[in-house]
Amino acid sequence: MTNEQQYQEALGRAAGGLSLGNYPAIFAGFAQMGIPQSEIKPRENVFTFAAWKALGRHVRKGQHGVKVLTFISTIKEDKETGEKVTRRRPWSTTVFHISQTAPDQPTAQPVAQVEQTVEPISEPNTMPTGFRIEEPLTGQTLGTF
């Protein structure tokens, strides 16, 4: 698989996912970096390194993203039957906000466009509410949304 194919696959996963499980970590992490919550839009302007590459952008040197947990599909052979079985396993990755990226080259065309497959929320720029982020070891509340 070429790099561009990998970038396309990463973009498809990032833009097409339906889980909201990482939203609290994304909002808390980028808010802690000083990015206003109104500018944090997962699946619109928050993507992985590979997804940004597919969009014709790169993460600027020295930028730190937010760690999130996702699941990837793997194919394993069942030892008893010899059958190939697809399984999902957890995978940690890092996402970056568009403000942490720059175009690859001023004249470069992106290799892909983000397509919205989910109907937009009736009120734009709204953020999920009712989340509380706690430090797992100490129980300290890091933020509520």
Residue, then its C-alpha position, 0 to 999 in steps of 0.5 A: m500500500t502506497n503512502e497516498q493510499q494509507y493517507q486516503e484510508a486514514l482520512g476515510r476513517a477520520a471523517g466517516g467515524l460515528s463514535l463521539g467517545n473521543y470528543p471530551a478528550i479532544f475538546a479538553g486537550f485543545a482547550q488546554m492548548g488555548i484553542p477556543q472551543s468554538e473553533i474545535k470541530p472534530r471530523e471537520n478541522v481535527f484529524t490525524f497526521a495521515a488524514w492531514k497529509a491526504l488533505g494536502r497539509h502537514v503538521r508544523k514542526g514542534q506541534h503536539g496533538v491530543k492522544v485519542l483511542t480508536f479501534i482498528s481492524t486486523i486479520k488473523e488466522d484462526k489456529e483451529t480452523g485455518e480461517k481468516v478472522t477479522r478482529r478489532r483492537p484498540w489503537s492509540t493515535t494523535v489528532f491535530h487541529i487545523s491551526q497546527t498545520a500548514p499547506d504542503q506547498p502553496t500550489a499543491q492540490p489536496v489528494a482528497q476532500v472531506e465529505q460530510t456523510v452525516e447530516p449537520i447539526s441544526e445549530p452550528n458550532t455547538m459542543p456536546t455538553g454534560f462531560r466531565i474529564e477526570e484524571p484517572l489516578t488522582g480523581q482530580t476534575l480537569g474540566t466539565f463541558 
